[in-house]
Amino acid sequence: MRVADRLALVTGASSGIGAALALRLAGDGARLVLTGRDPERLQQVAERTGAKAVVADLAAGVDTLLDALPARPALVVHCAGVGAAGPLEELSPARVDELLDLNLRAPVQLTRALLPGLRAERGHLVFVASIAALGVAGEAVYSATKAGLRGFADAVRIEAPEVGVTTVLPGAVDTPYFGRRGRAYDRRFPRPIRADRVAEEIARGIRRGSVEVVVPRWLALGAKVHGAAPALFARASRRFG
């Protein structure tokens, strides 16, 4: 898909991967609608990209965003998300609901509402999931939301063949995400990668119509082991994290 002169919607565009991708798409000539929860940061990204900014908390619902769209987008990128680290039994019910609402319910509802237009435009959907979709101890609910997003993308790909669907599985990315999930990133390996590197891979995936993008690419080995030998993957995860 070529994005020049086409309307693109990017959620979670206040910072991180969403902001980096907004800059990348603007450079490719896309017309942008950006949404996020931080008004100041979102406006800064909008000014740099010439985008329409829509401040919205998608965890509370998608109607505000839908009402603000100037036209039906040809490209929709679901970047918005939140994490939570810690033992499952210590997560509050409200925190669990927040992850489910923002990471999974919002992209499902937004896709449902926008799919007719995407079909007509022969457009493209991007779901930014995570390598945590394979299952990460200490992030059980986050992992579940990203696995659900991956499965939802797979189903939409089959149901709507007129629409390109790309799932993105990044590893650790140097964004504000870790500061908000309740535990800093403390592993020596792998080192977090830059958000603009992920944005470049997403842009390439859109151009090529890629089904799945794993960043960095060597993490695809873990996905293959998980699919072929889940018990082995679980034992290795316990041992090596």
BAPA-695365 format. One line per 8 residues: their letters; for each residue x, y, z of N, C-alpha, C, O. Coordinates in Angstrom, 3 decimals. Atoms other than C-alpha are relative to their C-alpha. Layout:
% residues N
a) X Y Z X Y Z X Y Z X Y Z; ...
//
This chain:
% residues 241
mrvadrla) 0.840 -1.200 0.000 0.000 0.000 0.000 0.872 1.245 0.000 1.846 1.322 0.749; -0.646 -1.305 -0.005 1.176 3.525 -0.828 -0.846 0.949 0.850 -2.067 0.994 0.701; 0.737 -0.839 -0.946 0.237 6.068 1.855 -0.085 1.452 -0.442 -0.820 2.227 0.171; -0.003 -1.399 0.431 0.870 9.312 -0.045 -1.416 0.468 -0.320 -2.143 -0.174 -1.078; 1.296 -0.646 0.220 -2.219 11.555 0.007 -1.179 -0.819 0.507 -2.320 -0.537 0.143; 1.086 0.795 -0.560 -4.236 8.937 1.902 -0.100 0.285 1.496 0.898 0.603 2.143; 0.230 -0.320 -1.404 -5.771 9.426 5.341 0.417 -1.175 0.877 -0.020 -2.306 0.663; -0.486 1.025 -0.919 -4.027 7.500 8.116 -0.332 0.402 1.430 -0.139 1.551 1.825
lvtgassg) 0.294 -0.196 -1.414 -5.149 7.147 11.721 1.012 -0.789 0.818 1.210 -1.984 0.597; -0.962 0.651 -0.892 -2.533 6.391 14.382 -0.439 0.245 1.431 -0.550 1.394 1.859; 0.329 -0.138 -1.413 -3.551 5.706 17.967 1.277 -0.079 0.827 2.302 -0.576 0.360; -1.184 0.005 -0.852 -1.162 6.113 20.869 1.126 0.835 -0.567 2.296 0.478 -0.435; -0.988 -0.793 0.733 0.604 8.856 18.937 0.667 1.083 0.839 1.444 1.877 0.308; -0.607 -1.031 -0.842 1.590 11.017 21.921 1.497 -0.204 0.179 2.244 0.758 0.359; -1.406 0.294 -0.249 4.936 9.247 22.298 0.319 -1.381 -0.543 -0.546 -2.052 -1.106; -0.403 1.355 0.325 6.908 6.089 21.602 -0.154 -0.368 -1.465 0.094 0.446 -2.354
igaalalr) 0.115 0.513 1.360 6.227 3.975 18.540 -1.021 0.802 -0.798 -0.794 1.090 -1.973; 1.024 -0.755 0.704 3.059 5.898 17.659 0.505 1.332 -0.514 0.237 1.699 -1.658; -0.547 -1.290 0.421 4.842 9.252 17.560 1.041 -0.180 -1.092 1.053 0.567 -2.071; -1.034 0.250 1.013 7.795 7.830 15.619 -0.624 -0.380 -1.336 -0.150 0.049 -2.388; 0.645 0.401 1.237 5.461 6.243 13.080 -0.732 1.171 -0.644 -0.758 1.281 -1.870; 0.657 -1.186 0.558 3.480 9.474 12.685 0.992 0.835 -0.802 0.670 1.301 -1.895; -1.028 -0.748 0.712 6.693 11.247 11.701 0.393 -0.709 -1.290 0.608 -0.068 -2.319; -0.385 0.782 1.187 7.563 8.450 9.284 -1.077 0.083 -1.073 -0.762 0.269 -2.248
lagdgarl) 1.094 -0.052 0.972 4.135 8.451 7.622 -0.149 1.396 -0.596 -0.441 1.544 -1.782; 0.061 -1.369 0.516 4.129 12.236 7.341 1.071 0.212 -1.061 0.830 0.867 -2.075; -1.063 -0.098 0.987 7.448 11.987 5.534 -0.338 -0.699 -1.305 0.187 -0.343 -2.360; 0.430 0.727 1.197 5.800 9.560 3.102 -1.210 0.651 -0.663 -1.720 0.141 -1.661; 1.077 -0.744 0.644 3.048 12.086 2.350 -1.402 -0.343 0.453 -2.370 0.074 -0.184; 1.335 0.345 -0.482 0.173 10.642 4.376 -0.659 1.201 0.668 0.016 2.054 1.243; 0.778 -0.947 -0.792 -2.589 12.844 5.754 -0.387 -0.706 1.299 -0.896 -1.827 1.276; 0.044 0.702 -1.276 -2.778 12.096 9.459 -1.076 0.503 0.946 -1.350 1.699 1.037
vltgrdpe) 0.766 -0.269 -1.211 -5.224 11.913 12.318 0.696 -0.768 1.114 0.892 -1.980 1.024; -0.728 0.605 -1.112 -3.431 11.261 15.590 -0.826 0.090 1.265 -1.480 1.103 1.511; 0.719 -0.034 -1.263 -4.952 10.341 18.916 0.892 -0.505 1.122 1.777 -1.336 0.913; -0.749 0.387 -1.186 -3.563 9.968 22.415 -0.628 0.647 1.219 -1.574 1.427 1.106; 0.585 -0.497 -1.240 -4.238 10.779 26.050 0.738 1.210 0.564 0.224 1.871 1.466; -0.793 -1.111 -0.517 -1.522 13.401 26.624 -0.147 1.199 -0.946 0.466 1.210 -2.013; 0.283 -1.107 0.935 -2.754 16.718 25.113 1.249 0.736 -0.458 1.384 1.048 -1.641; -1.173 -0.797 0.353 0.583 18.533 25.226 0.909 -0.755 -0.965 1.316 -0.211 -1.992
rlqqvaer) -0.871 0.778 0.867 2.680 15.758 23.719 -0.658 -0.275 -1.348 -0.002 -0.227 -2.388; 0.708 0.282 1.247 0.034 14.916 21.148 0.025 1.220 -0.911 0.236 1.090 -2.116; -0.001 -1.213 0.805 -0.152 18.516 19.991 1.381 0.262 -0.596 1.492 0.745 -1.722; -1.354 -0.175 0.523 3.630 18.634 19.625 0.233 -0.893 -1.217 0.808 -0.450 -2.212; -0.164 0.913 1.135 3.585 15.578 17.349 -0.861 0.470 -1.168 -0.430 0.419 -2.320; 0.894 -0.471 1.055 0.622 16.972 15.418 0.589 1.197 -0.735 0.481 1.292 -1.958; -0.602 -1.177 0.629 2.428 20.246 14.784 1.164 -0.382 -0.901 1.377 0.242 -1.940; -1.148 0.433 0.802 5.494 18.407 13.473 -0.430 -0.758 -1.256 0.334 -0.850 -2.216
tgakavva) 0.443 0.846 1.110 3.423 16.272 11.110 -1.147 0.608 -0.806 -1.564 0.033 -1.811; 1.146 -0.602 0.674 0.624 18.619 10.051 -1.276 -0.799 0.182 -2.155 -0.781 -0.680; 1.114 0.904 -0.232 -1.870 16.216 11.586 -1.136 0.663 0.755 -0.954 1.700 1.393; 1.126 -0.340 -0.863 -5.290 16.617 13.127 0.165 -0.808 1.284 0.312 -2.030 1.235; -0.170 0.656 -1.294 -4.979 15.824 16.844 -1.355 -0.184 0.668 -2.162 0.744 0.721; 1.234 0.307 -0.723 -7.810 14.139 18.741 0.380 -0.593 1.350 0.821 -1.739 1.434; -0.292 0.501 -1.350 -7.313 13.830 22.485 -1.143 -0.910 0.422 -2.299 -0.488 0.457; 1.038 0.964 -0.358 -9.172 10.718 23.583 0.600 -1.110 0.851 1.728 -1.543 0.616
dlaagvdt) -0.360 1.161 -0.801 -8.965 7.995 26.216 -0.755 -1.195 -0.569 -1.932 -1.387 -0.265; 0.671 1.106 0.672 -9.727 4.898 24.159 -0.434 -1.088 0.964 -1.305 -1.896 0.643; 0.436 0.975 -1.003 -9.992 2.812 27.307 -1.427 0.275 0.445 -2.131 -0.628 0.898; 1.358 -0.379 -0.385 -13.202 4.725 28.006 -0.991 -0.139 -1.148 -2.197 0.007 -0.944; 0.878 0.148 1.156 -14.579 4.158 24.501 0.589 0.668 -1.222 1.501 1.486 -1.110; -0.567 -0.494 1.252 -13.943 4.973 20.854 -0.888 1.019 -0.700 -0.524 1.518 -1.765; 0.946 -0.888 0.678 -16.923 7.196 20.046 0.559 1.401 -0.220 0.333 1.993 -1.275; -0.572 -1.343 0.150 -15.063 10.480 20.655 0.912 0.062 -1.205 0.869 1.022 -1.975
lldalpar) -0.906 0.044 1.145 -12.429 9.491 18.138 -0.768 -0.169 -1.301 -0.491 0.528 -2.276; 0.762 0.238 1.226 -14.900 8.185 15.584 -0.743 1.252 -0.448 -0.807 1.546 -1.641; 0.741 -1.218 0.331 -16.948 11.395 15.764 0.902 1.092 -0.555 0.443 1.976 -1.277; -0.927 -1.058 0.415 -13.817 13.483 15.137 0.687 -0.281 -1.326 1.372 0.593 -1.858; -0.677 0.322 1.253 -12.619 11.682 12.012 -0.576 0.828 -1.149 -1.795 0.880 -1.309; 0.498 -0.834 1.096 -12.847 13.991 8.966 -0.470 -0.816 -1.207 -1.239 -0.319 -2.029; 0.367 0.884 1.111 -13.229 11.053 6.540 0.394 -1.414 0.409 0.983 -1.620 1.469; -0.367 1.367 -0.352 -12.795 7.304 6.459 1.483 -0.221 -0.318 1.922 0.052 -1.435
palvvhca) -1.432 0.207 0.237 -9.115 6.391 6.866 0.265 -1.220 -0.870 -0.479 -2.200 -0.838; -0.444 1.134 0.799 -7.333 4.119 4.422 1.029 -0.838 0.746 1.279 -1.992 0.395; -0.986 0.700 -0.821 -4.729 3.170 7.014 -0.328 0.251 1.458 -0.507 1.397 1.870; 0.241 -0.113 -1.436 -5.377 2.464 10.694 1.108 -0.761 0.722 1.313 -1.950 0.479; -1.089 0.616 -0.750 -2.470 1.777 13.051 -0.340 0.053 1.477 -0.450 1.132 2.061; 0.330 0.108 -1.417 -3.303 0.561 16.543 1.293 -0.088 0.808 1.874 -1.164 0.952; -1.213 -0.046 -0.826 -0.350 1.667 18.703 -0.309 0.171 1.486 0.525 -0.160 2.329; 0.305 -0.312 -1.394 -2.130 2.654 21.910 0.062 -1.250 0.865 -0.441 -2.307 0.484
gvgaagpl) -0.086 1.138 -0.902 -1.368 0.395 24.830 0.605 0.396 1.329 1.260 1.431 1.450; -0.536 -0.227 -1.327 -0.455 0.180 28.478 0.443 -1.341 0.561 -0.110 -2.381 0.203; -0.500 1.237 -0.590 1.480 -2.378 30.506 -0.143 -0.012 1.509 -0.448 1.009 2.125; -0.012 0.148 -1.455 1.571 -3.689 34.051 0.886 -1.181 0.334 0.681 -2.281 -0.180; -0.935 1.052 -0.375 4.373 -5.703 35.617 -0.190 -0.367 1.464 -0.429 0.498 2.306; 0.130 0.476 -1.361 4.162 -7.829 38.734 -0.779 -1.296 0.049 -1.370 -1.702 -0.952; 0.749 1.248 -0.136 2.625 -11.027 40.064 -1.479 0.200 -0.315 -2.071 1.213 0.056; 1.389 -0.100 0.435 -0.820 -11.686 38.638 -0.942 0.277 1.162 -1.832 1.119 1.046
eelsparv) 0.924 -0.142 -1.109 -2.504 -11.960 42.023 0.086 1.357 0.685 -0.783 1.708 1.482; -0.146 -1.316 -0.608 -1.225 -8.521 43.008 -0.588 1.121 -0.867 -0.662 2.265 -0.421; 0.626 -1.013 0.847 -2.852 -6.696 40.078 -1.423 0.258 0.484 -2.176 -0.676 0.762; 1.365 -0.332 -0.415 -5.995 -4.839 41.073 -0.974 -0.289 -1.139 -0.582 -0.258 -2.305; 0.997 0.185 1.068 -9.224 -5.593 39.186 -0.090 1.204 -0.933 -0.295 1.047 -2.137; 0.070 -1.195 0.842 -9.230 -1.993 37.965 1.165 0.049 -0.990 0.994 0.467 -2.135; -1.160 0.009 0.890 -5.723 -2.381 36.529 -0.170 -1.035 -1.105 0.184 -0.787 -2.258; 0.277 1.022 1.002 -6.710 -5.595 34.778 -0.972 0.532 -1.050 -0.764 0.346 -2.249
delldlnl) 0.988 -0.545 0.930 -9.723 -3.859 33.253 0.616 1.064 -0.906 0.273 1.139 -2.086; -0.637 -1.039 0.809 -7.567 -0.936 32.070 0.790 -0.622 -1.148 0.710 -0.160 -2.286; -0.769 0.660 1.047 -5.245 -3.268 30.178 -0.911 -0.628 -1.051 -0.669 -0.491 -2.250; 0.923 0.628 0.940 -8.111 -5.203 28.633 -0.703 1.042 -0.868 -0.877 0.842 -2.070; 0.748 -1.027 0.724 -9.965 -2.020 27.661 0.846 0.709 -1.050 0.411 0.882 -2.188; -0.818 -0.786 0.921 -7.090 -0.114 26.071 0.718 -0.884 -1.010 0.756 -0.561 -2.197; -0.835 0.821 0.872 -4.970 -2.927 24.643 -0.797 -0.885 -0.952 -0.323 -1.207 -2.041; 0.739 0.962 0.803 -7.718 -5.172 23.291 -1.390 0.486 -0.398 -1.737 0.476 -1.579
rapvqltr) 1.367 -0.398 0.330 -11.273 -3.864 23.546 -0.029 1.183 -0.969 -0.801 1.174 -1.928; 0.013 -1.189 0.854 -10.484 -0.475 21.962 0.361 -0.321 -1.451 -0.375 0.082 -2.351; -0.285 0.301 1.410 -8.731 -1.809 18.835 -1.042 -0.898 -0.661 -1.293 -0.776 -1.860; 1.059 0.829 0.563 -11.439 -4.435 18.378 -1.195 0.869 -0.399 -1.712 0.744 -1.509; 1.161 -0.845 0.287 -14.231 -1.844 18.595 0.294 1.004 -1.117 -0.560 1.270 -1.962; -0.366 -0.971 1.037 -12.377 0.674 16.447 0.069 -0.675 -1.372 -0.402 -0.127 -2.369; -0.068 0.738 1.261 -11.655 -1.919 13.778 -1.397 -0.362 -0.497 -1.686 -0.233 -1.687; 1.377 0.346 0.380 -15.289 -3.074 13.801 -0.692 1.181 -0.658 -1.374 1.027 -1.671
allpglra) 0.670 -1.185 0.522 -16.470 0.484 13.208 0.586 0.472 -1.331 -0.141 0.971 -2.190; -0.669 -0.548 1.180 -13.906 1.346 10.528 0.158 -1.002 -1.135 0.568 -0.625 -2.232; -0.252 1.026 1.015 -13.809 -1.940 8.616 -0.751 0.233 -1.311 -0.164 0.030 -2.374; 0.660 -0.243 1.299 -16.501 -1.042 6.029 0.744 1.020 -0.865 0.882 0.829 -2.073; -0.751 -0.996 0.749 -14.534 2.048 5.029 1.340 -0.528 -0.484 1.769 -0.216 -1.595; -1.274 0.589 0.401 -11.262 0.137 4.965 -0.185 -0.961 -1.173 0.657 -1.035 -2.067; 0.297 0.873 1.132 -12.858 -2.431 2.675 -0.163 0.832 -1.283 0.400 0.499 -2.326; 0.254 -0.842 1.175 -14.047 0.320 0.315 1.281 0.641 -0.520 1.470 0.795 -1.727
erghlvfv) -1.261 -0.648 0.376 -10.628 1.980 0.348 1.077 -1.001 -0.399 2.149 -0.617 -0.867; -1.030 1.033 0.153 -8.814 -1.354 -0.013 1.229 0.408 0.806 2.356 0.457 0.315; -1.000 -0.581 -0.880 -6.874 -0.075 2.944 0.821 -1.027 0.758 0.950 -2.183 0.356; -0.957 0.826 -0.743 -4.548 -1.463 5.554 -0.174 0.236 1.498 -0.387 1.361 1.948; 0.039 -0.026 -1.461 -4.665 -2.289 9.268 1.342 -0.447 0.551 1.947 -1.394 0.049; -1.214 0.413 -0.705 -1.649 -2.461 11.562 -0.324 -0.135 1.480 -0.857 0.788 2.096; 0.192 0.248 -1.422 -1.842 -3.989 15.022 1.369 -0.134 0.654 2.090 -1.098 0.397; -1.273 0.081 -0.711 1.162 -3.237 17.233 -0.231 -0.827 1.258 -0.720 -0.324 2.270
asiaalgv) 0.124 0.899 -1.145 1.165 -6.230 19.556 1.327 0.025 0.755 1.815 1.104 1.092; -1.266 0.067 -0.733 4.339 -7.405 21.311 0.490 -1.431 -0.054 -0.305 -2.358 -0.208; -0.530 1.350 -0.125 6.658 -10.370 21.508 -0.525 -0.650 1.279 -0.473 -1.870 1.431; 0.627 0.532 -1.214 4.997 -10.722 24.920 -1.266 -0.791 -0.313 -1.784 -1.485 0.561; 1.144 0.823 0.394 2.081 -12.247 22.989 0.306 -1.482 0.143 -0.611 -2.300 0.224; -0.391 1.391 -0.196 4.061 -15.473 23.359 -0.107 -0.419 1.461 -0.078 -1.611 1.768; 0.120 0.287 -1.420 3.709 -15.205 27.146 1.235 0.399 0.770 2.312 -0.153 0.548; -1.116 -0.477 -0.821 5.919 -13.368 29.648 -0.411 -0.049 1.462 -1.423 0.542 1.841
ageavysa) 0.282 0.069 -1.435 5.990 -14.177 33.362 0.098 1.380 0.616 0.985 2.160 0.270; 0.020 -1.315 -0.613 5.158 -11.178 35.503 -0.753 1.031 -0.816 -0.916 2.169 -0.377; 0.798 -0.881 0.850 3.148 -9.647 32.658 -1.132 -0.803 -0.636 -1.373 -0.717 -1.840; 0.982 0.953 0.516 0.348 -12.182 32.336 -1.158 0.682 -0.720 -1.554 0.253 -1.803; 1.153 -0.664 0.621 -2.504 -9.783 31.588 0.432 0.737 -1.264 -0.252 0.673 -2.285; -0.533 -0.672 1.192 -0.414 -7.681 29.199 0.222 -1.018 -1.123 -0.152 -0.774 -2.270; -0.229 1.048 0.994 0.643 -10.878 27.415 -1.315 -0.473 -0.605 -1.411 -0.687 -1.813; 1.302 0.464 0.492 -2.988 -11.977 27.170 -0.619 0.998 -0.968 -1.192 0.600 -1.982
tkaglrgf) 0.584 -1.000 0.897 -4.083 -8.697 25.600 0.706 0.011 -1.347 0.066 0.170 -2.386; -0.750 -0.020 1.261 -1.317 -8.833 23.007 -0.206 -1.283 -0.795 -0.235 -1.255 -2.025; 0.335 1.245 0.697 -2.001 -12.481 22.211 -1.394 0.089 -0.611 -1.625 -0.380 -1.725; 1.347 -0.193 0.541 -5.671 -11.589 21.802 0.003 0.901 -1.211 -0.728 0.654 -2.170; -0.098 -0.912 1.135 -4.754 -8.727 19.483 0.558 -0.718 -1.224 0.104 -0.504 -2.348; -0.588 0.771 1.098 -2.625 -11.064 17.395 -1.034 -0.947 -0.616 -1.144 -1.049 -1.837; 1.033 0.901 0.503 -5.445 -13.601 17.132 -1.103 0.736 -0.726 -1.610 0.252 -1.738; 1.020 -0.815 0.657 -7.948 -10.882 16.252 0.476 0.422 -1.387 -0.284 0.356 -2.353
adavriea) -0.552 -0.391 1.295 -5.669 -9.637 13.472 -0.020 -1.166 -0.976 -0.358 -0.989 -2.147; 0.017 1.173 0.875 -5.349 -13.165 12.091 -1.402 -0.258 -0.551 -1.566 -0.586 -1.726; 1.380 0.248 0.429 -9.137 -13.518 11.971 -0.478 1.059 -0.991 -1.134 0.730 -1.980; 0.405 -1.073 0.916 -9.696 -10.117 10.323 0.663 -0.173 -1.360 0.057 0.114 -2.392; -0.721 0.232 1.258 -7.080 -10.988 7.705 -0.748 -0.997 -0.887 -0.789 -0.845 -2.108; 0.746 1.013 0.754 -9.157 -14.009 6.685 -1.369 0.539 -0.402 -1.834 0.307 -1.518; 1.371 -0.467 0.216 -12.535 -12.286 6.982 -0.086 1.143 -0.999 -1.086 1.283 -1.703; 0.028 -1.189 0.863 -11.596 -9.131 5.055 1.195 -0.023 -0.949 2.148 0.731 -0.754
pevgvttv) -1.156 0.110 0.894 -9.280 -10.115 2.189 0.285 1.270 -0.807 1.366 1.414 -1.378; -0.239 -1.259 0.720 -9.727 -6.663 0.616 0.939 0.927 0.782 1.470 1.889 0.229; -0.770 -0.870 -0.885 -7.820 -5.162 3.565 1.316 -0.667 0.369 1.329 -1.824 0.791; -1.275 0.511 -0.478 -4.135 -5.628 4.258 0.038 0.038 1.525 -0.448 0.994 2.128; -0.089 0.066 -1.458 -3.445 -6.670 7.865 1.418 -0.402 0.393 1.900 -1.469 0.012; -1.355 0.260 -0.473 -0.017 -6.477 9.488 0.009 -0.010 1.520 -0.480 0.922 2.157; -0.203 0.071 -1.442 0.750 -7.613 13.025 1.471 0.269 0.294 2.351 -0.258 -0.387; -1.366 -0.370 -0.344 3.853 -6.157 14.675 0.319 -0.549 1.396 -0.426 -0.320 2.349
lpgavdtp) -0.431 0.567 -1.272 5.710 -7.992 17.446 1.366 0.582 0.368 2.396 -0.025 0.072; -1.289 -0.554 -0.429 8.382 -5.683 18.887 0.474 -0.677 1.281 -0.322 -1.164 2.084; -0.573 0.363 -1.280 10.742 -6.739 21.613 0.026 1.233 0.893 -0.857 2.086 0.795; -0.124 -1.170 -0.869 11.879 -4.232 24.233 0.332 1.237 -0.833 1.260 1.221 -1.642; -0.179 -1.232 0.760 11.619 -0.688 22.848 0.214 1.144 0.998 -0.454 1.215 2.030; -0.340 -1.123 -0.881 13.101 2.457 24.408 -1.075 1.082 -0.122 -0.947 2.018 -0.912; 1.121 -0.938 -0.020 9.842 4.331 25.106 -0.414 0.236 1.450 0.104 -0.421 2.353; 0.493 -0.215 -1.378 8.002 5.718 28.168 -0.782 -1.181 0.564 -1.164 -1.159 1.733
yfgrrgra) 0.793 1.151 -0.440 6.182 2.359 28.368 0.521 -0.592 1.301 -0.258 -0.856 2.218; -0.556 0.668 -1.178 8.565 0.891 30.935 -0.152 0.834 1.259 -0.298 0.288 2.352; 0.189 -0.849 -1.168 8.255 3.884 33.220 -1.418 -0.014 0.526 -1.667 0.375 1.667; 1.406 -0.025 -0.391 4.491 3.444 33.303 -0.540 -1.362 0.418 -1.637 -1.448 0.971; 0.538 1.338 -0.269 4.161 -0.310 33.736 0.218 -0.454 1.440 -0.304 -1.488 1.855; -0.209 0.343 -1.397 5.378 -0.312 37.351 1.334 -0.653 0.287 1.638 -0.932 1.447; -1.325 0.579 -0.196 8.851 -1.799 36.807 0.885 0.385 -1.166 0.519 0.199 -2.327; -0.925 -0.417 1.050 11.828 -0.459 34.905 0.576 -1.220 -0.707 0.582 -2.322 -0.159
ydrrfprp) -0.649 1.079 0.738 13.537 -2.552 32.241 1.381 -0.216 0.590 2.206 0.697 0.589; -1.245 0.237 -0.727 16.424 -4.211 34.065 0.840 -1.134 -0.579 1.742 -1.633 0.094; -0.783 1.071 0.596 17.768 -6.829 31.660 1.199 0.567 -0.747 1.116 1.630 -1.362; -1.191 -0.421 0.736 21.261 -6.555 30.236 -0.101 -0.389 -1.472 0.507 0.238 -2.339; 0.197 0.452 1.373 20.178 -8.449 27.127 -1.428 -0.507 -0.147 -1.917 -1.204 0.743; -0.430 -0.914 1.068 18.506 -7.723 24.836 -0.193 1.456 0.411 -1.054 1.784 1.228; 0.132 -1.422 -0.272 18.992 -3.999 24.939 -1.216 0.551 -0.745 -1.499 0.114 -1.860; 1.151 -0.599 0.698 15.905 -1.904 24.089 0.423 0.674 -1.304 1.489 1.285 -1.383
iradrvae) -0.277 -0.631 1.282 15.763 -0.717 20.493 -0.748 1.325 -0.092 -1.643 1.603 0.706; 0.602 -1.319 0.163 14.784 2.725 19.273 -1.379 -0.101 -0.644 -1.635 -0.974 -1.473; 1.356 -0.006 0.552 11.166 3.546 18.480 0.003 0.278 -1.497 -0.835 -0.263 -2.219; -0.005 -0.306 1.428 12.093 4.958 15.074 0.426 -1.204 -0.835 0.078 -1.298 -2.012; -0.328 1.241 0.708 13.594 1.599 14.131 -1.252 -0.849 -0.198 -1.457 -1.425 -1.266; 1.263 0.729 0.124 10.252 -0.053 14.838 -0.896 0.674 -1.026 -1.530 0.005 -1.842; 0.823 -0.747 0.957 8.482 2.699 12.896 0.430 -0.281 -1.435 -0.417 -0.433 -2.315; -0.503 0.293 1.340 10.700 2.057 9.881 -0.423 -1.393 -0.450 -0.801 -1.587 -1.605
eiargirr) 0.413 1.358 0.350 9.928 -1.663 9.992 -1.509 -0.069 -0.267 -1.955 -0.807 -1.146; 1.452 -0.040 0.244 6.194 -0.926 10.240 -0.286 0.607 -1.373 -1.092 0.077 -2.137; 0.204 -0.638 1.302 6.367 1.429 7.259 0.360 -0.951 -1.137 -0.335 -1.012 -2.151; -0.390 0.981 1.011 8.207 -1.242 5.288 -1.047 -1.110 -0.115 -1.360 -1.566 -1.215; 1.028 1.034 0.012 5.599 -3.811 6.300 -1.268 0.450 -0.708 -1.914 -0.339 -1.398; 1.177 -0.539 0.701 2.797 -1.554 5.061 0.235 0.000 -1.505 -0.634 -0.409 -2.275; -0.308 -0.045 1.432 4.515 -1.051 1.708 -0.028 -1.396 -0.630 -0.506 -1.576 -1.750; -0.133 1.353 0.541 5.134 -4.768 1.267 -1.235 -0.865 0.243 -1.357 -1.950 -0.324
gsvevvvp) 1.146 0.816 -0.345 1.846 -5.973 2.691 0.372 -1.179 0.881 -0.216 -2.253 0.760; -0.481 1.085 -0.857 3.666 -8.049 5.311 -1.085 -0.459 0.961 -1.844 0.357 1.483; 0.958 0.556 -0.940 1.551 -10.361 7.443 0.455 0.238 1.437 -0.347 0.631 2.285; -0.511 -0.176 -1.361 3.780 -10.180 10.514 1.398 0.587 -0.058 2.218 0.190 -0.886; -1.303 -0.654 -0.100 6.744 -7.989 11.446 0.518 -0.209 1.414 -0.146 0.165 2.381; -0.635 0.211 -1.300 9.076 -9.003 14.288 1.230 0.889 0.059 2.064 0.859 -0.846; -1.103 -0.952 -0.140 11.528 -6.365 15.552 0.601 -0.133 1.398 -0.124 0.021 2.381; -0.942 0.355 1.059 14.371 -7.133 16.015 -0.307 -1.374 -0.584 -0.967 -2.196 0.052
rwlalgak) 0.441 1.169 0.756 14.097 -9.914 13.480 0.416 -1.316 0.642 -0.260 -2.328 0.453; -0.451 1.263 -0.590 16.068 -12.504 15.472 -1.012 -0.549 1.011 -0.978 -1.738 1.328; 1.013 0.476 -0.934 13.141 -12.677 17.926 -1.009 -0.936 -0.668 -1.750 -1.646 0.012; 0.895 0.912 0.706 11.213 -14.522 15.234 0.319 -1.456 0.329 -0.555 -2.318 0.232; -0.374 1.364 -0.393 13.148 -17.622 16.344 -0.823 -0.445 1.208 -1.289 -1.583 1.262; 0.811 0.335 -1.162 11.337 -17.501 19.682 -1.438 -0.299 -0.381 -2.059 -1.207 0.172; 1.380 0.230 0.451 7.991 -17.263 17.902 -0.127 -1.359 -0.667 -1.137 -2.043 -0.498; 0.042 1.302 0.667 8.840 -20.322 15.809 0.064 -1.129 1.014 -0.663 -2.115 0.887
vhgaapal) -0.090 1.023 -1.038 9.861 -22.345 18.876 -1.317 -0.091 0.768 -1.793 -1.183 1.078; 1.275 -0.029 -0.711 6.690 -21.243 20.657 -1.081 -0.736 -0.780 -1.867 -1.486 -0.200; 1.018 0.643 0.812 4.550 -22.411 17.753 0.223 -1.495 -0.167 -0.732 -2.272 -0.186; -0.306 1.404 0.270 6.355 -25.717 17.192 0.102 -0.841 1.267 -0.255 -2.019 1.264; -0.242 0.768 -1.231 7.187 -26.720 20.777 -0.283 0.882 1.211 0.649 1.340 1.872; 0.332 -0.918 -1.094 5.288 -24.674 23.382 0.541 -0.423 1.360 0.891 0.435 2.170; -0.542 0.445 -1.281 6.447 -26.847 26.296 1.478 0.344 0.114 1.936 0.779 1.170; -1.410 -0.368 0.020 10.080 -26.327 25.309 0.168 1.496 0.183 1.054 1.945 0.910
farasrrf) -0.063 -1.449 -0.139 9.456 -22.611 24.969 -0.226 0.414 1.458 0.466 1.294 1.971; 0.305 -0.341 -1.397 7.958 -22.490 28.485 1.187 -0.332 0.900 1.523 0.449 1.790; -1.169 0.374 -0.832 10.947 -24.338 29.998 1.148 0.986 -0.222 1.810 1.405 0.727; -1.075 -0.953 0.291 13.399 -22.035 28.225 -0.286 1.371 0.600 0.623 2.054 1.074; 0.366 -1.301 -0.562 11.464 -18.963 29.363 0.225 0.019 1.503 0.700 1.017 2.045; -0.245 0.060 -1.451 11.600 -20.096 32.998 1.476 0.097 0.321 1.868 0.724 1.305; -1.424 0.035 -0.275 15.320 -20.657 32.758 0.708 1.292 -0.369 1.541 1.797 0.384; -0.741 -1.149 0.511 16.427 -17.689 30.711 -0.782 1.317 0.063 -0.214 2.379 -0.190
g) 0.781 -1.235 -0.018 13.566 -15.193 31.125 -0.351 0.495 -1.367 -1.008 1.528 -1.499
//
